[in-house]
Amino acid sequence: MREVNLLLMNMPAFMTVEQHILEEQRRNHPEASGEFSWLLSGITLASKIVAAMVRRAGLTNVLGTAGQQNVQGETQQKLDVLANQALLDCLGRRGNVAVMASEEDAEPIVVPRDRKNGKHVVVFDPLDGSSNIDVNVSVGTIFSILRRDPDPTETRDPLVDVLQPGSKQIAAGYVVYGSSTMLVYTAGNGVAGFTLDPAVGAYIISHPRIRMPEHGNLYSVNEANADTFPETYRTYLARLRSGDTGRAYSSRYIGSLVADFHRTLLKGGVFLYPPTRANPKGKLRLLYEANPIAFLAEQAGGLATDGKNRILDVQPTSLHQRTPLVVGSKAEMEFFNKQEES
Ligand code: P6P
């Protein structure tokens, strides 16, 4: 067959995320039936729907609040509700997702037809940082995919399928709706990034193998809460600022986890959401924020803890439980951990 020279068509020779997943599956799980790639296509489809809504938010009546609160007691933005519905619809039709859990829903959602044999659980934050949309700041979708033993008797509490430690994730990732829309994911064999080409409507590989730099020169934390951080965090930040690591640091904080982590992943450094007076157990949620972020960080050569324990080792006890999060480059994380141990 005559090779079509894409370069002549002024298109990069490209690999889509779907091709990448299939090749990953062939290479690392030859026994896989392609189910996983079919499942992930549900997430990429939903994210394209969300991207289209986010891109046109100022032109359509989707800005502002939905006039209700979510299970967290937080005011739901209209786009939170729409993004949640997109993920529930796209994943619910994939035929192999038996249980879904969302930041926006109090309890896990069981997909009745797949409950008996479905082998996957998907946990997600449909639109993290959504309060930033009205001021055009990057927001994101975060997802975590877990394996589930089939439940022929259909009697098991779906929460049992969801409350697994982060080390059990088979894949995780996020979509950042920023200056471009990027999907970043890992299936346990490194981290890859794909940029959505609106002209083609496909995620095309742009960051084949993302590695977090061994160290950075940025730290990212909401300094407004600094006076209520535990001593160990205040000391750590003071030592970063005073050059105790031998490096000078700048501070960057967007207030949207996906955007703050994406920068940390690519540029290195450290992101922290410590315990505060308002959130003594931390603000971020373990299952659908810290766990996927920690999986990506470790797969890219970084580290992630709750200030004391490896995030991926924490056994969840409730769906929406919160955790402190310290995530970043090896150098900054080891500096924190050494201080914590002293
Ligand atoms: P603060 C957004 O609401 C979010 O859940 C994360 O995306 C973000 O990292 C954090 O909260 C920001 O919280 O208290 O600094 O505004």
Residues whose N, C-alpha, C, O or C-beta is under 5 A from the ligand:
A	BS01	P6P	D128 G129 N222 G255 S256 L257 V258
